[in-house]
Amino acid sequence: MEKNKKRLLIIIGIILSLCILILPIILLVRGTFTIVKNVSSGSSKTITNTEEIEKKVEVSQNIAWISGFSTEEVKDTKELAHVKIWVNANLFHMDAITSYTIKNIKVEGYKKGKVAIVKPGHISNTLTMYDYVWGPYDGEMKSAEIKDSGKTLTFDVVDVAHYYDEVSKVGTSMPTWGIFLKELGEYNYRKIMDNSGLFDSEKILEYADVQPNDLNISFSFDVEMVFEDGTKWVKRFSAELDGAKIVENNSYMVDLSY
């Protein structure tokens, strides 16, 4: 009888020891799976609106214009080549909004240059001539004038938009802004003229030795509008660019997916 009790106590002791050793491992593994699950679900989270809120807004235009251009840095001898992506996500809504924000702007895949997100300043949208960053045209602009505005752009909401940094409270909200790939390469204007006697403005990127693969980029951004009743409409727009079309034609248009 005593032997059986001793054996039972030994067995219970072994089981308790195993539990003490195994329990932390179980908790660690369980916690790891929870973290992985949370990270996975967070990275795959999609932006959706309720059906009611979705009906408040109509996407009336969803395109981007892409064009190559240059800035003269040293007269006749040094030109820098750039690409401008002019984003047009125009939204029509009859319910009044109180705020309009473009955020989470992401540009991926470029091989050369620097990215600058440009929001125009408080400049009249009735200008008959404006430069590449929507400022008043007053001659040659420099690369340094293409200044980054950050990855979040907030536009003022007014009754009727009269400036580039504004959107209308009701009707069509179509703020002007762009993504720039700066300083992709340089070329010597005088040397081209001396060698061929002809300068082709559609070959700016070719002159600067920009390759199609340098411009096979993708970009995305979120538009967030808040209505007077406190509800929020959010939509993600994205596009992939064909570098060959940009280099060959110096300009083209692409649809924004949403």
Residue, then its C-alpha position, 0 to 999 in steps of 0.5 A: m500500500e505504501k509503495n503504491k502511494k509513493r508511486l502515485l506521488i512520484i507520477i503526480g510529481i512528474i506530471l506537475s513538473l511536465c506541466i510547469l515546463i510545457l505550459p509556458i511553451i504552449l502560451l508562447v506558441r499561442g501568443t505567436f500565432t495570435i500575433v501572426k494572425n493580427v499582423s496578417s489581418g492588418s496587412s490585408k485590411t481593405i478599405t470599404n464603405t457601407e452601401e449607404i455611404e458608397k452611394k453618396v459619392e460618384v467617381s466621375q473621373n479617374i485618370a492620370w496624365i503622365s508627361g516628361f519635361s525638363t528644367e534648364e539648370v545651366k543655360d544651353t548646356k545642362e537640362l534635367a529631365h523629370v516626369k510629372i504624374w497629374v492625378n485626376a480623381n474627380l468626385f461628385h457628391m450632393d451631400a456637403i463635406t467638411s474635410y477632404t484629405i489625400k493620404n497614404i500616397k505610395v510610389e514604388g518601382y522607380k529606378k532613378g530620380k527622387v519622388a516629390i508629391v506636390k500640392p499647389g499653393h493658394i493660387s488662382n485656378t483661373l490662370t491662363m498659363y502656369d508652370y509645371v507645379w501649377g504656379p504662375y508662369d514666369g519663365e524657366m523654372k528650376s528643379a529646386e522649385i519642385k518641392d515635396s509636400g509630404k504623403t498627406l495632402t489636406f485641401d480647404v473646403v469652401d462653398v466654391a473652389h477658386y484656388y488650387d488648394e481648395v475643393s467645393k463643399v457640394g458638387t464636384s471635388m477635383p483638387t489638383w496635385g501631382i507625383f513627380l519623379k525628379e532628376l531622372g537624368e541630364y542632357n546637353y542641349r547645345k551638344i544635341m543642336d551642334n551634332s544634329g541641328l535639331f532638338d525634338s522636345e518629345k525625346i527629352l527622356e531619351y536624351a537624358d538616357v532614361q530607360p523604360n525599366d526606370l519608369n515601370i512604377s506603381f502608385s496608390f493613394d487614399v481619398e478621405m471625405v468627411f460629411e457634415d453628418g460625421t460619416k466618412w467616405v474613403k476610397r483607394f486609387s492605384a495605377e501601374l505605369d508602362g515605362a516604354k510608353i512614357v519614354e517613347n511618347n513622352s506622355y500618355m494617360v492611364d486609368l486609376s483603379y479603385 
